Amino acid sequence: MKIIINLILSAVAVYVTARLLPGVTLDGFMTALVVAVVLGAVNAVLRPVLIILTLPINVLSLGLFTFVIIGGLVQLVSWLVPGFQVASFWWALVFALVLWLIGAVLSTFKA
């Protein structure tokens, strides 16, 4: 049951974030649900690998290169999921930041 609640809250966060940002388009709530699942899978599988592979650059940039990785992953998800488009890399970074903020607010509603 907790997994379903987390999934729905993530989809709501994706939906609200896409509606707030003009550089991000989303077809509907079902697309937001798919984006939440794919983004979660990409973050669970690819993000740790990319962070380890880019560790020297990350150390030299004091961790700021992680934002580049996150923006790239959001753009990868927009390429994979039909109905979800991000206008540019910068909108992908803003999307990730706003998604994190909205997700933090919505996580207070978990039981």
Helices and strands as residue ranges (DSSP letters): H 2-20, E 24-26, H 29-53, H 55-60, H 65-80, E 84-86, H 89-106, G 107-109
